[in-house]
């Protein structure tokens, strides 16, 4: 507070330089931030991955899964295909239960119900099946999970029947080898229904909690439990012939697993000669060309940032992280055409090695990184290197706020005629408070628990995604068009030289909000900063140009959603005519709003909440600043 109240602040030589040229400094900080972020993919700024947890002992023991057990995969796979033919759109629960019982596992089923939040009296039911292999040396204190999402033949996603057959093979092998004295943890074999919904319900029931809105997901109760879950591996194997294993790690709200677990998967894939990738890019096949290597690393890191920023998990593993459980997904892509491929026996040995290593853990993962970016499978960028990129952008906002306040205080220092007015009257504290509070009240009303239900009820004759798009779009259009008229018509009686207090509050709130978001999800915070910092530092407390107003119009949260959807749609369907293209973009934007709303109410994804509680109020306050009535002082006129 001393910076805002001390009258001597702002008169030093260095401070005067920063205040006088703060716009140039802010632009330079923006450019340096982007350049530094792009440089992170370079070999000199990333580090070689390594193991911090020595207890893992990856690859130290020889795998015991052999060809004799490998032949059972085909038997399991043949049975699954025959069973799936009779259940085109459903899950064969009876078959799964009998299969687990034949493998001599403690077998249980778990029922759950989803009360769809955007339509009354609409319910969806599901059922998970899981089996527990008890450790002979412990009293069910700790456990490890191996999960596979079941996908019926009618599913739009690739089949996971090969992955389920691998699970049966691993369960049969572990059941036979569990007499060995080294096994110290229970193993849970879990088959989930309805993709991430079944996994979320099972985790809530296992831990006896609820993560979403009350009354939306009825997770039910579990009949059997194992020990505290230490780690989880989710399998999505799509074929007998595997081209490569893609390691997925992005979790809910941008959470990441401990880097040791990711390194463990890559290290054991190397040991078993299984081609492995991250974001479908093989770090070992980039080549020696430094230029191509840099661009490949940069594109891989950017794809991770884009995926993490959405806050949506890229696999069932992403729902474990909020419970303190480290988890990843191993996705085996089908080999197309001729050439070298990996067999399910090799993948089985990778899984065996991971479970043997996880069995050695004496405590939870804690030594390696939880915040990182991966430019390739064997290199990482730590938080100490990528966080300054965001600090530069936020620092530009703070510099702009500080300089704006100093300039205002020097224009109205003691001795000026304007100093006769009191501070509250001069700065319009009352109206600034109304605008700031009002913009946040609008954001609160648009939360997923309130506005979507009213929109879908009011426009109940149209699909849900169109109702939400029409509701939020109409409200946004009203704010854009009506606010300028209100500002000019109703506030002309407020004689103010400028609205510097509102300007400073907007800059500080945006900067602090971005810092808070980035501490948990750096990618979301940084990408949002790239969009909103530039128009923020170009904004003045009064007399803003049409270009600045148009720039703010382009970055409205609804417009930003439209531009992102338009880009993704164009990359997926470049051949569409313009009318079909725009229709598809609008439909996809509405679908995104529905999915983000439902994700918030079921899983607790707060990407939509950040939009309505941070971005929309800040944008509304800045938009008010564009049209507030001002009186230009004589000093400004002479300049």
N, C-alpha and C positions, 0 to 999 in steps of 0.2 A: 504493500500500500504506500510505501514511502515514495515510489516512483510517481504515483498519481497525486501526491499531496505536497511534496517538497517543491517550493517555487524555484529553487536553484537548479533543479534537474533540467537538462536540455541545453545548458549554456556552455558545456565543455566543447573543445575543438573537435574531438573524435565524435562526440554525440551529435554535434551540429552537422558533420559530414554525413553521418548515417541518416539523420532526419531529412537533410536537404536532398539526398539522392536515394531515398529508401526504395523508390519504385525500381530503380536500376538494380539495386542490391537484391530485391525480391526476385526479379526476373533471372538474375544470375544464379541465385540459390535454386530456383526451379530447374534451370538447365543443368546445373551441376548434379542435382539429385537424379535426374533421368540418366545422365551420362554415367554416374557412379553405379546405378542399378544395372545398366547394361554391361558394365565392366565386371560385375560379380561373376559372370559366367566364364571369365578368362581363367586359365590354368593357374596364374599367379595369385589370384584372390580366393580361390577355392582350395580346400584341403582334402587330402586322401582320407577315406573313411577308415576307422579302426574300432576295435572292441574296447570298451571301458570296463565291462563286466567280465572279469576273468573266469568266473564260475561257469560261464556258458560252455567253454571248452569246445568250440565248434569243430566238427570233423575229427575229433581226437580218437573216437572209437570207430570201429568198422561196422558198417550197416549189416544187419542180418536178414533183411528182406531179400529173398532170392527168387529164382525162376519157378520153384515149386509153388510158392505162394502167388507168384505172378500169374500163373495159369488160372487161379480162382477169379481173377478180374473178369475174364470172358464169361464165366458162369454167372457171376453177379450181373454183368451188363446184359446178358441175354435174358435173364429173368426180368430185369427192369424194363427192357423194351417190350417184352410180352405183356407185362402188367400195364404199362402205359397205354397200350393199344385199347384196353378196356376202360381207361379213364382219360378220355380226350381232354376234358376241361377240369378235372378234379385231381386231388391227391389221393393215392391209394393208401390210406391210413392203416387199414387192416394188414396189408402186405408188409408195410414198414414195421409195424409192431411185432408181427410174427418173425420178421427177419432179425430184429434185434434180440428177440427172445431165443431164436435158434443160435445166435452168436453168444449166448449165455451172458447177456448184459441185463442189468436192472433196467427194465423198460417202463416208461411212463409216457402219457400223452398230456397235452396242455391245451385247453380251450380258451379262446379269447373272442371278444366282440368289439367292433368299432361302431360307435354311434356317429354317423357322418355329420360333422358340425355344420355344414352349409345347407343341409336339407333335413327337415324334421321327419321323424319316424322312418329314417333310412338307416338300416343296420347291415353290417357285414360280419360274418363269422369266419373263424379260422381255427386250425388245430395243428399244433406242433407235436412232433414225436422225438423223444430223446432217450438215449441209453447211457448208463453210468458203469464204468469199469473201475471198481474200487481198488485202491492201492493196498498191497498186502502188508506194507511196513508202516502205515500211518492210520490215524483215526479220522479220515476225511477232513483233514485240516486245510489242504490246498488242492486245487484242481486246474486242469487245462481243458480248453474247449476246441473241438474240431467240428465245424459246422458246414452245412451245404444247403443252399436254398433250393427247394424242389420247384421245378418248372414243368408244367403240363405240356403236352405236345402242341396245344393251341396257343401257348404263350408267344408273345412277340419277341422275347429275348432268346438268346441261344440256349440250347438244351444243357442241363447240368446232370443228366443221367450218367455220363462217364465219371463225373466227380463223385456222384453218389456211390457208384461201383467201387471207386478207389477208397472211399470211406469204409465200405463193407470189408474190403480187402485188408485195410489197415486195422480195423476192429478185430477181424479174425486173427491177424498176426499178433496183435498186442494181447489178445486173450490167451493165445498159446504161450507167449513169452512173458506173461505177467507173473510167473513164478520166480523170475529173476529177482535177486535181492536189491538191484539198483532202483527199481521203480518205487517212488516215494510220493507220487501225486495221483489223485483220481483223474480219470479222463472221461469227459462228457462228449458223446457223439450226438449232435443235434441236427435235425432236419426241420427247416422252417417253411411255413406256408405264407404266401402273399409277400414275398421278398422282405423288405426291411420292416414291414408292419409286424410280421410274425416274430422277427428278432427283437423288436422293441418291446412287444408284449411279454416275451419270455424273460427278457432282462428285468423288466419292471416286476414281474412276478417273482423272479429269483431273489431280487434284493428287497422286495416288499415296499416299493415306492411308486410314485407316479411322476412323470417328467413333463407331461403336457397339460392342457387345460382340464379341469375336473369334469368328469362325466363323459369324456370323449372316447378314450380307450379303456375298456374294461379288461384288464390284463389277466383276471382270474387268479387262481392259486395253483401252486405246484404240489404234486404228491410226493416228489422225492427231490432231494438236494444233495450236492456234493460239497466239497470244501470251498473256501474263498478262491475265486478264479484269479489266477496269476497272469494268464495270457490266453489268446484265442487265435486260431487260424481258420479263415473262411476259404473254402474251396469252390472254384467255378471252373471245372474242367469240361471242355466242350467236345472233345473227340478222343478216340484211342490214339491217334497220331497227332502229337503236339508239336507245333512249330516253335513256340516259345512260351515261357511263363512270364506274365506281366505282374509285377508286384505293385499292388494298390495300397495306399496308406492314408489318403485324405479322409478325415472324419467329420462328425457333426460340428458345425460352427468353426470349422477350420482347425480342429484339434488334430495333432499328429501323434503317432506312436513313438516310443523311445527308439532312437536311432540304432541301438544295439540289435533290436529285433529285426529291423530292416536289413542291417548288415548281415545278420545271421542267415536270412533267406537267400541273399545274393551269394554269400560265401559257400553255402551248401549246394546251390545250383551250379556253381563253378566246379565244386568237387565231383558232382555226379554228371558233369558234362551236359547239363541242361541249359539251353539258351535262355537267358533271362533279360528282361527289359524293365525300364521304368517309363511309364507313359508311352509304351510301345516303341521305345528307342533303346537300342543296344549300345551301352556305353563302351563296350569292348570292340565294337565293329566300326567305330567312327573313322579310324585310320590315322595316319601320321600327318595329314595335311592340317596345319594349325588353323588356317582360315575356316575350312569346313568344320573342324572340330569345335571352334568357337561358336559358329552359327548354330550348330546342332545343339550344343550345350545351352545356348541362349533360348532357343525355341523350346527345349525340354523344361527349362526353368520357368519360362513364361506360361507353358501349359499347366505346370503345377500351380502357379499363382492364380491362373484363371479358375482352375478347379477348386482350389482352396477358398477363393473369394466368395463363391456361391454359398458356402456353408453346408452344402448337401454332400453326404458321404458318397463315395464312388463304389461302395460295397457294404455288405452287412457288417463288416468289421468296424466301420466308423461309429456304430452305436455303442461299442464297448468302452470307448475312451472316457466318456463322462463318468464312468464308474471306477476309474483308476485302473482299468484293464488294458494292457497293451495288446493290440490286434492288428493284423494285416489280412489282405485278400490275395490269394494266389490264383490268377486267372490263366488257364491254359487254352491258348488259341489253336484252332484247327490248322493242320498243315495242308495247304492247297497245292495240288500238283505233285510232281516228283521231287526227290531231294532228301536230304538228311532230316530226320525228325527225332523227337524224344519219345520214348515209350512211357506207358503208365508205370512200369516198374521203376524207371529212373525217378519219376515224380514221387512215387511211393517211398523211395529211399530218401529223397529230400525231406518229406514229411516225417519219416522215422528219425532222421538226424535232428530235425528241429525239436521234436518231442523229447528226444534223449537229452538235448542241450537244455531245454526248458525244465526238464526234470532235475537238472543239477542246481538250479537256482535256490539259494538259501534265503533270499529276500526279494522284494519286488524290484522291478527295473527302476533305477534312480540315478545311475552314474553318468549315462550318456545324455545327449541333447534331446530336448523335447521341442525346441524351436529351431528350425533349420529350413533351408531350401536345397533341393537336389538338382544340379545341372546334369548329372549322369548317375549311373548305377554305383560308381565307386568314388564319387567326390561330393562334398557338401559345402554349404556356405552357412556359417554360424550366425546367430542373432547379433553378435557384436559387429558384424560387417554389413548386414543389410539394414539394420535399424537406423543408422545415420542417414540413409536415403529418405526415410520418412521424417526424421528430425529436421532435415533441411527444409522440407516443404512446410512443416508446422512452424519452424523458426521464421519462415517468410511471413506467415500470418501474424505471429507475435511482433515481428519488426514493423509490420504495417500498422498494427494497433498502437504500438508504442509511439511511432512517429506521428500518427494522426493525432494522438492525444497531446503530444508535446507541441505540435504546430498550433493546435487550438489553444493551449494554455499560454503560449507566447503571444498570440494575437489578442488575448483577453487578460493580460497581466495587469496588476494594480497600476492605476494611473490612466488607463483607457476609459473612455466614456461608457463603454459597454460593461465595465466592471460594476456600475451602479446597480445592475440587476442582480438578484440573488442567484446562487448556483442552481437550485432546483428550477427556478423560472427560466434561467438562461439555457439550461440543458434539456428542458422539457422532460424532466424525470418521470412525471406522471404519464405522459403519452407514450414515452419509450417503454415504460412498464406495461402499459396496456397492449402495445403491439407485441412485445416479447412474450407476455403471458398468453395473449390470444392465439399466437401462432402455435404455442405448445399445447394449448387446449384442443385446437384442431387436430394436432397429431395424436393426442390421446383418444379422441373420438374415432379416429381411423384405425385403431388397433384391431388386430384380427378377431378379438373376442367381441367387438361391438359392431363396427360398420358393415363387414361382409354379410352378417346375418340379416341386417335391415335391407341391404341392397338386393339380396336374393329373394327376400320376402316381398319387396316392392315390385320387382320385375320377375315374378315367379313364372311368367309365361314364356321366358326365354332360358336358354342354357345358362348354367352357373357362371362359366367363364365370361360370357357376354354381359351378364348382369354386373359382375364385378368391374369389368372394363368400362361399362357405361357409367357405373356409379362413381368410381375414382376419376374417370376421365371428365365427367361433367363437373365434379367438384373442383378439379384442377383448372378446368377452363373458366369456371366462375371466379376462382382466385386470381387468375391471370388477367381477366377482363374487368372485373368489378372493383378490385382493390385500387387501381389507379384513379378511378372516378371518385371513390370514397376519400382517398388521400387528398385530392384536389378540391372537392366540394366541401368536405366537413372540417378540414383542418386549416383552412385559410386564416382563421382567427388566431392561430398560434403563431406569434411573431418570433421566429427564431432565426438567428444568423446561420445556423446549420444544425444537423442532427448527429453530431459527432459521437455522443454517448451511445446511440443505437448502433452506429457503425463499429465502434470499438467492441461492444458486447457481441455483435455478430461474428467478428473476427476471432475473438477469444473463445467463444462457444464452439465454433467450427474447429479451431486448433485443438482445444482440450478434448472434444468429442472424438476427433480422429486419433489422438494419442491413446485414449481409453480403448477404442475398438482395436487398434493395432497391437495392443499388449496381449490380446487373445488371438486375433486373426490378422496377422500382418498384411496378408494379401488384400483383404477387404479394405483395411484402412488405407493402404498405399494407393490402390486403384481409385478409391473415392477421392483421395487427396489430389491425384493427378487431374481429376475432372473438375474439382471445385476450388482448388487453390488459385488457379490462373484467373478466373473471373473475379475472385475475391480480392486479389491484390490489384486488379485493374479498377476496382470500384472506389469512388470518392464519396465523401460525406454529403456532397451536393453537386448539382450540375453535371450529372453523368450523361455521356453521349449515347446516341442511339445504338452504336456498336456494342457498348457494354450491356445495354438492356437486351439486345438481341442475343448476346452471349449467355446471359442468365436465362433467357427463354429456352435456349438450346439444352441447358443442363438441368432443367426441371426434372425431378425424379421420374415422372411419367415419360417425358421425352427421352431421358437416358435409357429407360427400359425399352422404348421403341427403337432407339439406335442400336442397342446391343442385339435385340431380337432380329432386326433387319440384317445386321452383319452375319449372324449365325444362319439365318434362313438363306441368305445369298450364297454362303459357302456350301450349304447342303443342297440347294436347288438353284444352281445358276442358270438353268435353261428356262425357268418359268417366265411367261409374259408379265408385263408390269402390273396389270390388274390382278391377276392371280397371285402375283408376288406380294402386293400390298394387302390383299385379303388374308393370305397366309401369315403375314407378319402380325396383323391385328389379332387373328385367332390365336397365334402363338403367345402374344403378349397377355391375352386374357387367360390362357392356360397357365402361364407362368405365375400370374397373380393368384389363381386358384391353388396351385401347388404350393406356393410359398405360404399362403394363408393356412392351408391344411397342415403343412409341415410344422408351422409354428404351434398349432393347437395340439398336434399329436406328439411330435418329437421335441419341441422346444427350440426349433431353429429360429434364431433371432435376426436373420438378414432382413426380413420384412419390417421387424420392429425398429431396426436401425434406420430404415428408410423413413418411417413415419414419425419417429421420435427425435431424430437428429437432422436428417437431410431436409425433410419437408419444412419443419419450423425455421431452420436457418435460411432456407431458400425464400420462404415467405417473408421473413424479416428483411432480407436483402432486397426483395422485390418491392416492399413498402418504401425502402430507402430510395429506390429509383424515382419515386413520384411524390415524395413529401415536399410540401411547399417550403421554399427557402427565400430569405432576403439577403442579397449579396451586400456585404459591407463596403463602405467607401474605400477601405484599404485594398480590398480585392479588386474593386473597379479600377483603381489607379494602376494596379499591377497588370 
